[in-house]
Amino acid sequence: FHPPARPKFDLVITLELARIDEGGPTSTHLSNGRQLEEATLDVIDSARLLSADRRIDIEHTIAIDPTITVGIDATSFSRIVENLLSNALNSIDDQEGRITLELRSKVGEVVLTVDDDGPGAPEHFLPRAFERFARPDDSRSVSGSGIGLALVDALARSADGSARVENTESGFRATVILATA
């Protein structure tokens, strides 16, 4: 979770989205549950370091069968986790907040959920959240280019999965579901 300079990072995401659009390979191999867990823990550790100057509690629960497989490589899965955690960190306006990440395997699927206690997103934004360059208004942080969630959605779909976002009673939730192979 080492976000490079914004313009370079945005270019990388844009190129990756173009490759996905053209039907190019997004995953060179399957990942097992152990690899997904390791990738997730690495991103969480980096996010904690990046938010060390703030009092943001990043809690996590990982309950994944280490032997399951999904059709996404660990690097692409890391990109999903990075983007969701980055959005959650950016949404917390105060110096204090809470993010909860869950990674679970269920029958036939792996579910990644990231909740934050930020202000949520405007209801009119939710249907457009995965469109490229879509950004919510000032009720959530407007930093970023609006392509991170588009990448999350594209990577999830390329792995026979899905992504969704919603407001919750206490903030915002992003969920990615990947089918097991």
C-alpha positions as CSV (number, residue, x, y, z in Angstrom):
1,F,0.0,0.0,0.0
2,H,2.5,2.5,-1.2
3,P,0.5,5.0,-3.3
4,P,2.8,6.7,-5.8
5,A,2.5,10.3,-6.9
6,R,-1.1,10.8,-7.9
7,P,-0.7,11.5,-11.6
8,K,1.5,8.4,-12.1
9,F,-0.8,6.3,-10.0
10,D,-3.8,7.5,-12.0
11,L,-2.1,6.6,-15.3
12,V,-1.3,3.1,-14.1
13,I,-4.9,2.6,-13.2
14,T,-6.1,4.0,-16.5
15,L,-3.8,1.7,-18.4
16,E,-5.0,-1.3,-16.3
17,L,-8.6,-0.4,-17.0
18,A,-7.9,-0.1,-20.7
19,R,-6.3,-3.6,-20.7
20,I,-9.4,-5.0,-18.9
21,D,-11.7,-3.3,-21.4
22,E,-9.8,-4.9,-24.3
23,G,-10.3,-8.3,-22.7
24,G,-6.6,-8.6,-22.0
25,P,-5.4,-10.8,-19.2
26,T,-5.8,-9.3,-15.7
27,S,-4.8,-12.4,-13.9
28,T,-2.0,-14.7,-14.7
29,H,-3.0,-17.4,-12.3
30,L,-5.3,-18.4,-9.5
31,S,-4.7,-17.4,-5.9
32,N,-5.4,-19.5,-2.9
33,G,-6.9,-18.4,0.4
34,R,-3.5,-18.1,2.0
35,Q,-2.2,-15.8,-0.7
36,L,-5.3,-13.6,-0.4
37,E,-4.8,-13.4,3.4
38,E,-1.2,-12.5,3.1
39,A,-2.0,-9.8,0.5
40,T,-4.7,-8.4,2.7
41,L,-2.5,-8.3,5.8
42,D,0.3,-6.5,3.8
43,V,-2.1,-3.8,2.7
44,I,-3.5,-3.4,6.2
45,D,0.0,-3.0,7.6
46,S,0.8,-0.3,5.0
47,A,-2.5,1.5,5.6
48,R,-1.8,1.6,9.3
49,L,1.7,3.1,8.7
50,L,0.2,5.7,6.4
51,S,-2.4,6.7,8.9
52,A,-0.1,6.6,11.9
53,D,-0.4,10.3,12.5
54,R,-4.2,10.0,12.8
55,R,-6.1,8.0,15.4
56,I,-7.8,5.7,12.9
57,D,-8.4,2.2,14.1
58,I,-8.2,-0.4,11.3
59,E,-9.7,-3.6,12.6
60,H,-9.8,-6.8,10.6
61,T,-11.3,-10.2,10.6
62,I,-9.9,-12.9,8.3
63,A,-11.7,-16.2,8.2
64,I,-10.8,-17.8,4.9
65,D,-10.1,-21.3,3.9
66,P,-6.5,-21.4,2.9
67,T,-7.1,-24.0,0.2
68,I,-9.8,-22.3,-1.8
69,T,-8.9,-20.6,-5.1
70,V,-10.2,-17.6,-6.9
71,G,-9.5,-16.4,-10.4
72,I,-7.4,-13.4,-9.5
73,D,-3.7,-13.0,-8.8
74,A,-2.6,-11.8,-5.5
75,T,-1.3,-8.5,-6.9
76,S,-4.7,-7.7,-8.5
77,F,-6.4,-8.6,-5.2
78,S,-4.0,-6.3,-3.4
79,R,-5.1,-3.5,-5.7
80,I,-8.7,-4.1,-4.7
81,V,-7.9,-4.0,-1.0
82,E,-5.6,-0.9,-1.5
83,N,-8.3,1.1,-3.3
84,L,-11.0,0.2,-0.8
85,L,-8.8,1.0,2.3
86,S,-7.6,4.2,0.6
87,N,-11.1,5.3,0.0
88,A,-12.1,4.5,3.6
89,L,-9.1,6.4,5.0
90,N,-9.8,9.4,2.8
91,S,-13.5,9.5,3.8
92,I,-12.7,10.0,7.5
93,D,-12.5,13.7,7.7
94,D,-11.5,13.9,11.3
95,Q,-8.2,12.7,12.7
96,E,-10.0,9.9,14.4
97,G,-12.1,7.1,13.0
98,R,-12.7,3.4,12.5
99,I,-12.3,1.1,9.6
100,T,-13.3,-2.5,9.7
101,L,-12.2,-5.0,7.0
102,E,-13.5,-8.5,6.8
103,L,-12.3,-11.2,4.4
104,R,-14.3,-14.4,4.6
105,S,-14.8,-17.5,2.5
106,K,-18.2,-19.0,2.1
107,V,-19.5,-21.8,0.0
108,G,-18.6,-20.9,-3.5
109,E,-17.3,-17.4,-2.8
110,V,-14.9,-15.1,-1.1
111,V,-16.3,-11.9,0.4
112,L,-14.3,-8.8,1.2
113,T,-16.0,-6.0,3.1
114,V,-14.6,-2.6,4.1
115,D,-16.7,-0.4,6.4
116,D,-15.8,3.1,7.6
117,D,-17.4,5.4,10.0
118,G,-17.1,8.4,7.7
119,P,-20.1,10.5,6.5
120,G,-21.1,8.0,3.8
121,A,-21.8,9.0,0.2
122,P,-24.7,11.0,-1.3
123,E,-27.4,8.6,-2.4
124,H,-27.4,10.0,-5.9
125,F,-23.7,9.0,-6.2
126,L,-24.1,5.3,-5.2
127,P,-25.5,4.1,-8.6
128,R,-22.5,5.8,-10.4
129,A,-19.8,4.9,-7.9
130,F,-18.1,2.5,-10.2
131,E,-18.1,4.8,-13.2
132,R,-14.7,6.1,-14.2
133,F,-14.0,9.6,-12.9
134,A,-17.2,9.6,-10.8
135,R,-16.7,11.4,-7.5
136,P,-19.1,12.1,-4.7
137,D,-19.7,15.7,-3.7
138,D,-18.2,17.3,-0.5
139,S,-20.0,14.9,1.9
140,R,-17.0,12.6,1.4
141,S,-13.5,13.5,0.6
142,V,-13.1,14.6,-3.0
143,S,-9.4,13.7,-3.2
144,G,-8.5,11.3,-6.0
145,S,-9.4,11.1,-9.6
146,G,-12.5,8.9,-9.3
147,I,-11.0,5.8,-11.0
148,G,-10.2,3.7,-8.0
149,L,-13.6,2.2,-7.6
150,A,-13.8,1.7,-11.3
151,L,-10.7,-0.4,-11.1
152,V,-12.1,-2.4,-8.1
153,D,-15.2,-3.2,-10.1
154,A,-13.3,-4.1,-13.3
155,L,-10.9,-6.4,-11.4
156,A,-13.8,-8.1,-9.6
157,R,-15.8,-8.6,-12.8
158,S,-12.7,-10.0,-14.6
159,A,-12.5,-12.6,-11.8
160,D,-16.2,-13.6,-12.2
161,G,-17.1,-11.5,-9.2
162,S,-18.9,-8.3,-8.3
163,A,-18.6,-5.1,-6.3
164,R,-21.1,-3.0,-4.6
165,V,-21.2,0.0,-2.3
166,E,-23.8,1.3,0.2
167,N,-24.3,3.7,3.0
168,T,-24.8,2.1,6.4
169,E,-26.1,3.4,9.6
170,S,-22.6,4.2,10.8
171,G,-20.9,5.2,7.5
172,F,-20.0,3.5,4.2
173,R,-19.5,-0.1,3.1
174,A,-17.8,-1.5,0.0
175,T,-18.2,-5.2,-0.7
176,V,-16.4,-7.4,-3.3
177,I,-17.5,-10.9,-3.9
178,L,-15.3,-13.3,-5.9
179,A,-16.4,-16.8,-7.0
180,T,-14.2,-19.6,-6.0
181,A,-12.7,-21.7,-8.8
